[in-house]
Amino acid sequence: MLASTSSSSAAPAAADMIKARTYDVFLSFRGEDTRDGFVSHLYKDLCRKNIETFIDSEMLPRGDEISEALLTAIEGARVSVIVFSKDYASSKWCLDELVKIMDYNKCVVPVFYGVDPSDVRNQTGSFADAFAKHEENFKHHVEKVKSWRSALTSAAKLSGWDLKEIRSEATLKDKIVKDVLMKLNRGTSSANLEGLVGVKRRMQKVLSLFQDGFPDFQMLGIWGMGGVDTIFLDENGVNLDFENKMKNRSRHQSFFMRCDRVTS
């Protein structure tokens, strides 16, 4: 969590930064439960894969209703990862986030961190304790409490990841990152070229073969041993850049086929 500040301009500045950016992932979580442990490590792993990830901070303004800055981040994110933990439902802030996430019908990845999915879905266990307090505190806002329950039920019915089944937090993080990459249509190889020595240069050399004025049809074959990531180059590397080069020439199309998958 970023350190809080007494500067009156800090909150507006943070909000302006959010408006100026779009995010691949919005992380929703109960800070007291997971911020300094699991979520901080998950956030770093997502960033290492060049996945633009929003994580809230104390610099964001907080009030009775969800802030415009946070709403902008939720609306703009392509995927929302919700980390349900023991005290998630005790936070009105988390529940308001969840309602907005589900309202926008974004791609949602629920993560059950030390809680049973059925407790989230049915508001039992620690979630029942939290809602007993909410119903007392918001007895004049029955519809709000109902919206929280409905959002929890809907989110917990989605396919997600359960720490109790996977056991290892490291493995859980890896699976979430891979899941997010797939949902972003990046696969697991193309998200990050950094650190892959020589790949970018070779990819540029292949792209240079496609010069202006080329005929209507050209074929490029990439030969390599099985498992030596020729597919990383063709399906994930060349395809994306080639499509970008041709985006203003609608009559051109590209097609990629793996010969090892063709049967006679």
C-alpha positions as CSV (number, residue, x, y, z in Angstrom):
1,M,0.0,0.0,0.0
2,L,1.3,3.4,-0.9
3,A,2.0,5.7,2.0
4,S,-0.8,8.1,2.9
5,T,-0.2,11.8,2.3
6,S,-1.5,15.0,3.8
7,S,-1.3,16.8,0.4
8,S,-4.7,17.8,-0.8
9,S,-3.7,17.3,-4.4
10,A,-2.6,13.6,-3.9
11,A,-6.1,12.1,-4.4
12,P,-7.0,14.1,-7.5
13,A,-3.6,13.3,-9.0
14,A,-4.1,9.6,-8.4
15,A,-7.5,9.8,-10.0
16,D,-6.2,11.6,-13.0
17,M,-3.5,9.0,-13.5
18,I,-6.1,6.3,-13.6
19,K,-8.2,8.1,-16.1
20,A,-5.2,8.5,-18.4
21,R,-4.6,4.7,-18.4
22,T,-6.4,1.5,-19.2
23,Y,-5.7,-1.7,-17.4
24,D,-5.6,-5.3,-18.3
25,V,-6.5,-6.5,-14.8
26,F,-8.4,-5.0,-11.9
27,L,-7.5,-6.7,-8.5
28,S,-10.2,-6.7,-5.9
29,F,-9.2,-7.9,-2.4
30,R,-9.5,-7.3,1.3
31,G,-6.3,-5.4,2.1
32,E,-6.0,-6.5,5.8
33,D,-6.2,-10.1,4.7
34,T,-3.9,-10.3,1.7
35,R,-2.3,-7.1,0.6
36,D,1.1,-7.6,2.2
37,G,1.3,-11.3,1.3
38,F,-0.5,-13.2,-1.5
39,V,-1.8,-10.2,-3.4
40,S,1.5,-8.3,-3.4
41,H,3.2,-11.3,-4.9
42,L,0.4,-11.9,-7.4
43,Y,0.6,-8.3,-8.5
44,K,4.4,-8.5,-9.1
45,D,4.0,-11.7,-11.1
46,L,1.3,-10.1,-13.3
47,C,3.5,-7.1,-13.9
48,R,6.5,-9.3,-14.8
49,K,4.4,-10.6,-17.7
50,N,3.7,-7.0,-18.8
51,I,0.1,-7.2,-17.7
52,E,-1.1,-3.7,-16.7
53,T,-2.7,-4.3,-13.3
54,F,-4.6,-1.9,-11.1
55,I,-4.2,-2.2,-7.4
56,D,-5.7,0.4,-5.1
57,S,-3.8,2.6,-2.7
58,E,-4.5,5.0,0.2
59,M,-4.1,7.8,-2.2
60,L,-7.5,7.0,-3.8
61,P,-10.3,9.1,-2.2
62,R,-12.7,7.0,-0.1
63,G,-16.2,8.0,0.9
64,D,-19.7,6.7,1.3
65,E,-19.9,5.7,-2.4
66,I,-17.3,4.1,-4.7
67,S,-15.0,6.8,-6.1
68,E,-15.0,7.9,-9.7
69,A,-11.4,6.9,-10.0
70,L,-12.0,3.4,-8.9
71,L,-15.1,3.1,-11.1
72,T,-13.0,4.2,-14.1
73,A,-10.4,1.5,-13.3
74,I,-13.1,-1.2,-13.0
75,E,-14.9,-0.2,-16.2
76,G,-11.7,0.0,-18.2
77,A,-10.1,-3.3,-17.1
78,R,-10.4,-6.3,-19.4
79,V,-10.2,-8.9,-16.6
80,S,-11.1,-8.6,-12.9
81,V,-9.4,-10.9,-10.4
82,I,-11.3,-11.1,-7.1
83,V,-9.5,-12.6,-4.1
84,F,-12.1,-13.8,-1.7
85,S,-10.6,-14.1,1.8
86,K,-12.0,-14.6,5.3
87,D,-12.9,-10.9,5.9
88,Y,-13.7,-9.9,2.3
89,A,-17.4,-9.5,3.1
90,S,-16.8,-7.4,6.2
91,S,-15.6,-4.6,4.0
92,K,-18.4,-2.4,2.5
93,W,-15.7,-1.1,0.1
94,C,-14.9,-4.5,-1.2
95,L,-18.6,-5.4,-1.7
96,D,-19.3,-2.1,-3.6
97,E,-16.3,-3.0,-5.9
98,L,-17.7,-6.4,-6.4
99,V,-21.2,-5.1,-7.4
100,K,-19.7,-2.8,-10.0
101,I,-17.4,-5.6,-11.4
102,M,-20.4,-7.9,-11.8
103,D,-22.6,-5.1,-13.2
104,Y,-20.1,-4.5,-16.0
105,N,-20.2,-8.2,-16.8
106,K,-16.4,-8.2,-17.4
107,C,-14.3,-11.4,-17.5
108,V,-14.1,-12.4,-13.9
109,V,-11.6,-14.7,-12.2
110,P,-12.6,-15.6,-8.6
111,V,-9.9,-16.8,-6.3
112,F,-10.9,-18.4,-3.0
113,Y,-8.0,-17.7,-0.6
114,G,-8.6,-19.8,2.6
115,V,-12.4,-19.7,2.2
116,D,-14.8,-22.3,0.9
117,P,-16.5,-21.3,-2.3
118,S,-19.9,-22.4,-0.8
119,D,-19.4,-19.9,2.0
120,V,-19.0,-17.1,-0.5
121,R,-21.9,-18.4,-2.7
122,N,-24.3,-18.8,0.2
123,Q,-23.0,-16.2,2.6
124,T,-22.3,-18.8,5.3
125,G,-19.3,-19.1,7.7
126,S,-17.4,-15.8,8.2
127,F,-19.5,-14.3,5.4
128,A,-22.7,-14.9,7.5
129,D,-21.1,-13.1,10.4
130,A,-20.2,-10.2,8.2
131,F,-23.8,-9.9,6.8
132,A,-25.3,-10.1,10.2
133,K,-23.5,-6.8,10.9
134,H,-24.3,-5.3,7.5
135,E,-28.0,-6.0,8.0
136,E,-28.0,-4.2,11.3
137,N,-26.0,-1.3,10.0
138,F,-27.8,-1.0,6.8
139,K,-31.3,-1.9,7.9
140,H,-32.7,1.2,6.0
141,H,-30.8,0.2,2.9
142,V,-32.1,-3.3,2.3
143,E,-31.6,-3.2,-1.5
144,K,-27.9,-2.4,-1.1
145,V,-27.4,-5.5,1.1
146,K,-29.4,-7.6,-1.4
147,S,-27.1,-6.4,-4.2
148,W,-24.0,-7.4,-2.2
149,R,-25.5,-10.9,-1.6
150,S,-26.4,-11.3,-5.3
151,A,-22.9,-10.2,-6.5
152,L,-21.2,-12.7,-4.1
153,T,-23.5,-15.5,-5.3
154,S,-22.9,-14.7,-9.0
155,A,-19.2,-14.4,-8.6
156,A,-18.8,-17.6,-6.6
157,K,-20.6,-19.6,-9.3
158,L,-18.0,-18.7,-11.8
159,S,-15.1,-21.0,-12.6
160,G,-12.1,-19.9,-10.5
161,W,-9.2,-21.1,-8.3
162,D,-9.3,-22.5,-4.8
163,L,-6.2,-22.5,-2.6
164,K,-7.6,-25.4,-0.6
165,E,-7.5,-27.6,-3.7
166,I,-4.1,-26.3,-5.0
167,R,-2.5,-26.0,-1.6
168,S,0.6,-24.2,-2.8
169,E,0.4,-20.4,-3.0
170,A,3.2,-20.3,-5.6
171,T,1.3,-22.7,-7.8
172,L,-1.9,-20.8,-7.3
173,K,-0.3,-17.6,-8.5
174,D,1.2,-19.3,-11.5
175,K,-2.2,-20.7,-12.5
176,I,-3.9,-17.3,-12.1
177,V,-1.3,-15.6,-14.2
178,K,-1.6,-18.2,-17.0
179,D,-5.4,-18.0,-16.8
180,V,-5.3,-14.2,-17.1
181,L,-2.9,-14.4,-20.1
182,M,-5.3,-16.8,-21.9
183,K,-8.2,-14.5,-21.2
184,L,-6.2,-11.6,-22.6
185,N,-5.6,-13.8,-25.7
186,R,-1.8,-13.6,-25.2
187,G,-1.2,-17.3,-24.5
188,T,1.7,-18.0,-22.1
189,S,4.7,-17.2,-24.4
190,S,3.9,-13.9,-26.2
191,A,3.2,-11.7,-23.2
192,N,6.7,-10.9,-22.5
193,L,9.6,-10.8,-25.0
194,E,11.9,-9.2,-22.5
195,G,14.7,-11.5,-21.4
196,L,14.4,-13.8,-24.4
197,V,17.8,-13.2,-26.0
198,G,17.8,-12.8,-29.8
199,V,14.1,-13.4,-30.3
200,K,13.1,-9.8,-31.1
201,R,15.9,-9.4,-33.6
202,R,15.1,-12.6,-35.4
203,M,11.4,-11.7,-35.5
204,Q,12.2,-8.3,-37.1
205,K,14.3,-10.1,-39.7
206,V,11.4,-12.4,-40.6
207,L,9.0,-9.4,-40.8
208,S,11.5,-7.6,-43.2
209,L,10.6,-10.3,-45.7
210,F,7.2,-8.7,-46.2
211,Q,8.1,-5.7,-48.2
212,D,5.8,-3.1,-49.7
213,G,4.5,-4.1,-53.1
214,F,4.6,-7.9,-52.3
215,P,2.2,-10.0,-54.4
216,D,-1.3,-10.9,-53.2
217,F,-0.1,-14.2,-51.8
218,Q,3.1,-15.2,-50.1
219,M,4.1,-18.2,-48.0
220,L,6.5,-18.3,-45.2
221,G,7.7,-21.6,-43.8
222,I,9.4,-21.8,-40.4
223,W,11.3,-25.1,-39.9
224,G,12.4,-26.4,-36.5
225,M,12.6,-29.3,-34.2
226,G,9.5,-30.1,-32.3
227,G,9.2,-28.2,-29.0
228,V,11.7,-25.5,-30.1
229,D,9.2,-22.7,-29.9
230,T,8.8,-22.2,-33.7
231,I,5.1,-21.8,-32.8
232,F,6.0,-19.0,-30.4
233,L,7.5,-17.1,-33.4
234,D,4.8,-17.8,-35.9
235,E,1.5,-17.8,-34.0
236,N,2.4,-15.2,-31.4
237,G,5.3,-13.1,-32.7
238,V,5.0,-12.7,-36.5
239,N,1.2,-12.9,-36.6
240,L,0.6,-9.9,-34.3
241,D,3.2,-7.6,-36.0
242,F,2.1,-8.8,-39.5
243,E,-1.5,-8.0,-38.7
244,N,-0.5,-4.5,-37.4
245,K,1.5,-3.8,-40.6
246,M,-1.5,-4.9,-42.7
247,K,-4.2,-3.2,-40.7
248,N,-4.7,-0.4,-43.3
249,R,-4.8,-2.9,-46.2
250,S,-8.1,-4.8,-45.6
251,R,-7.8,-7.0,-48.6
252,H,-4.8,-8.8,-47.1
253,Q,-5.2,-11.6,-44.6
254,S,-2.8,-14.0,-42.8
255,F,-3.2,-17.7,-42.0
256,F,-1.0,-19.8,-39.8
257,M,-1.0,-23.6,-39.9
258,R,1.1,-26.1,-37.9
259,C,2.2,-28.9,-40.3
260,D,2.7,-31.3,-37.4
261,R,-1.1,-31.2,-36.8
262,V,-2.0,-32.1,-40.4
263,T,-2.9,-35.7,-41.1
264,S,-3.1,-37.3,-44.5
